[in-house]
Amino acid sequence: MAGADAGHVPVLLAEALATLVPHDDGRYVDATFGAGGYTRAILDAARCRVWAIDRDPAAIARGEIVAQAYPGRLTLLAGRFGAMDRLLAAAGIDLVDGIALDLGVSSPQIDDPARGFSFRLDGPLDMRMECQGPSAADVVNGAAEAELADIIGRLGEERRARAVARAIVRARGGSPILRTGELARIVRGVVRASGDGIDPATRTFQGLRIFVNDELGEISRALDAAERLLVAGGRLVVVAFHSLEDRLVKRFLAERSGQAPAPSRHAPAVARRAPTFAPLVRRPLTPGEAEVTRNPRARSARLRAAVRTAEPAWSVAT
């Protein structure tokens, strides 16, 4: 997530605005508020209103300052973006003109050692976006070796997941692993540094963070909710930062736009449903060289966007 303060430009901001196309009197959702970079840009682009969602209490607290700069135009909603339709319904909103999703972890979360997201800054091994529920330390010290290997391999896409899990279990046998720095050292002792400059601990931390916060489940629920919330002609813009996120978005939009591969001719016949989205970009948009140089975290960003058709949503709210 490209969270940003007023002085920092979020990743792919110009491209996101060009596909979202905010207009006067429009109603927009920044479903991943972070530090408000996208919200500010949308509010500056048109005389519209924004409902901003974040599960992180610190982000909602920061948002109060942003709301003061746009009187009557920004409403902050505390909660998970996967429940955006319910959050908006409670605020009296049933349809919107555009939704922006900037996935992953925000810069303020990464940069605060106390939050425990960073392998570069030593802090408590936490990683909870909502600051409640089981932490990464609970998982690292309580999960069985096979479960750890699955989390790190499947969600972190770490090829040495079994070796990392084995090393974690060996290390925690002496004393609990409670610090990010300690976990990073354990992983670096197993995973070799690559030539691309990516820290060996990156994928393990990614897998744990995604698991602790159920990030993939939230994305799936958010995409379904966006389908129900958008008016005909409304626009969905999603920025993803790694392959698991992007794969979910790509598959959803391909299916809902009628571009998913045809089923096997041997499979039972299933009636094809009318497309609920039409793609706005043929291929995902990516940051230019200048943006990556300015912000190395942008290097893996992919933007996908689609416009809502007038067809009924496939998904049904539960």
NUDO-730981 format. One record per residue (C-alpha): x, y, z; residue in three letters. Coordinates in steps of 0.5 Angstrom, whole numbers, plus 2048, in hexadecimal, padded with zeros to 3 digits. Example, Ala and Ser with C-alpha at 12.3 -4.5 7.8 and 13.67 -1.06 7.14 Angstrom:
2
8197F7810ALA81B7FE80ESER
END
This chain:
318
800800800MET8038077FEALA80180A804GLY803812804ALA803818808ASP80281F805ALA80981F802GLY80A8187FFHIS8078167F9VAL80480F7F9PRO80680A7F4VAL80280A7EDLEU7FE8107EFLEU7FE8147E8ALA7FC80D7E5GLU7F780C7EAALA7F38137EALEU7F38127E2ALA7EF80B7E2THR7EB80D7E8LEU7E98147E5VAL7E68177EBPRO7E081C7EAHIS7DD8227EDASP7D781F7F2ASP7DA8187F1GLY7DA8137F7ARG7E180F7F8TYR7E480A7FCVAL7EB80A7FEASP7EB803801ALA7F2803804THR7F380A807PHE7FA80980AGLY7FC81080BALA7F8813806GLY7FC8147FFGLY7F68117FATYR7F18157FFTHR7F481C7FEARG7F581B7F7ALA7EE8197F5ILE7EB81F7F9LEU7F08237F6ASP7EE8217EFALA7E68237F0ALA7E18257F4ARG7DF81E7F6CYS7DE81A7FDARG7E38157FFVAL7E180F804TRP7E880D807ALA7E980680AILE7EF80380EASP7EF7FE813ARG7F5801817ASP7F380681DPRO7F980A81BALA7F780B814ALA7F080D816ILE7F381281BALA7F8815816ARG7F2816812GLY7EE81B816GLU7F4820814ILE7F281F80DVAL7EB81F80EALA7EC826811GLN7EF82880BALA7E9826807TYR7E382880BPRO7DD82480AGLY7E0820804ARG7E481A807LEU7E181580CTHR7E5810810LEU7E3809811LEU7E7804815ALA7E67FD813GLY7E97F880EARG7E87FA807PHE7E57F3805GLY7DF7F5809ALA7DF7FC805MET7D87FB803ASP7D57FA80AARG7D980080DLEU7D6804807LEU7CF802808ALA7D0804810ALA7D280B80DALA7CC80B809GLY7CF80A802ILE7CD8047FEASP7D18067F7LEU7D780A7F5VAL7DA80C7EFASP7E180A7F0GLY7E68057F5ILE7ED8057F6ALA7F18007F9LEU7F88007FAASP7FA7FA7FDLEU7FF7F7802GLY8037FB808VAL803802808SER809806809SER808809810PRO807802812GLN80E80080FILE811806812ASP80F805819ASP81380081CPRO80E7FF822ALA8097FC81DARG80E7F681BGLY80D7F6814PHE8147F7812SER81A7F3812PHE81F7F9811ARG81C7FC817LEU81D7F881EASP8167F8822GLY8117F3825PRO80F7EE820LEU8087F081FASP8057F2818MET7FE7F381AARG7FA7F8816MET7F57F981BGLU7F97F8821CYS7F57F2824GLN7F57EB823GLY7FA7E6822PRO8017E9821SER8077E781CALA80A7E5823ALA8047E0824ASP8057DD81EVAL80C7DC81EVAL80D7D9825ASN8067D5825GLY8057D281EALA8087CB81CALA80E7CB817GLU8097C8811ALA8057CE812GLU80A7D3812LEU80D7D080CALA8067D1809ASP8057D880BILE80C7DA809ILE80C7D6802GLY8057D7800ARG8047DE802LEU80B7E1802GLY80D7DD7FCGLU8147DB7FFGLU8177D57FCARG81B7D3802ARG8157D3806ALA8167CD80AARG81D7CE80CALA81B7D580EVAL8157D2812ALA81A7CC815ARG81F7D2817ALA8197D681BILE8177D081FVAL81E7CE821ARG81F7D5823ALA8197D6827ARG81B7D082BGLY8207D482FGLY81B7DA830SER8157DD82CPRO8177E1826ILE8147E8828LEU8187ED824ARG8187EF81CTHR81F7EF81CGLY8207E881FGLU81B7E581ALEU81F7E9814ALA8267E6817ARG8237DF817ILE8207DF810VAL8277E280DARG82A7DD810GLY8277D880CVAL8257DC805VAL82B7DE801ARG82B7E67FFALA8297E67F8SER82C7EB7F3GLY8267EF7F2ASP8277F37F9GLY8217F07FCILE8227EE803ASP8217E7804PRO81C7E880AALA8177EB805THR8137E5803ARG8137E280ATHR8107E980DPHE80B7EA807GLN8087E3808GLY8077E4810LEU8047EB80FARG7FF7E880AILE7FD7E380EPHE7FD7E7815VAL7F87EC811ASN7F47E780CASP7F67EC807GLU7F47E7801LEU7EE7E6804GLY7EC7ED805GLU7EE7EE7FDILE7E97E97FBSER7E47EC7FFARG7E57F37FDALA7E57F27F6LEU7DE7EE7F7ASP7DC7F47FBALA7DE7F97F6ALA7DA7F67F0GLU7D47F77F5ARG7D67FE7F6LEU7D78017F0LEU7D28047EBVAL7D28037E4ALA7D88077E1GLY7DB8077E8GLY7E38057E8ARG7E78007ECLEU7EF8027EDVAL7F37FD7F0VAL7FB7FD7F1VAL7FE7F77F4ALA8057F67F6PHE8067EE7F5HIS8047E97F1SER7FF7E67F6LEU7FB7EC7F6GLU7FC7ED7EFASP7FA7E67EDARG7F37E77F1LEU7F27EE7EEVAL7F37EB7E7LYS7EF7E57E8ARG7E97E97EAPHE7E97EE7E5LEU7EA7E97DFALA7E47E57E2GLU7E07EB7E3ARG7E17EE7DCSER7E07E77D8GLY7E87E67D7GLN7E97E07DBALA7EB7DA7D7PRO7E67D57D5ALA7E47CF7D9PRO7E67C87D7SER7E27C57D2ARG7E17BF7D6HIS7DF7C37DCALA7D77C47DEPRO7D47CA7DAALA7D37D07DDVAL7CF7D67DBALA7D47DC7DAARG7D27E27DEARG7D27E97DBALA7D87ED7DCPRO7D87F27E2THR7DE7F67E1PHE7E27F87DAALA7E97F97DBPRO7EC8007DALEU7F37FE7D9VAL7F67F87D5ARG7FC7F77D9ARG7FD7F97E0PRO8017FF7E1LEU8078007E4THR80C8057E7PRO8118097E2GLY8188097E4GLU81880F7E7ALA81380D7ECGLU8168077EEVAL81D80B7EFTHR8198107F3ARG81580A7F7ASN8198037F6PRO8128007FAARG80F8027F3ALA8137FD7EFARG80E7F77F0SER8077FB7EFALA8027F97EAARG7FB7FD7E9LEU7F57FA7E6ARG7EF7FE7E5ALA7E87FD7E2ALA7E18007E1VAL7DB7FD7E4ARG7D57FB7DFTHR7CE7FB7E0ALA7CD7F47E1GLU7CB7F17E8PRO7D17EF7EDALA7D37E87EDTRP7D57E87F4SER7CF7E87FAVAL7D17EC800ALA7D17E8806THR
END
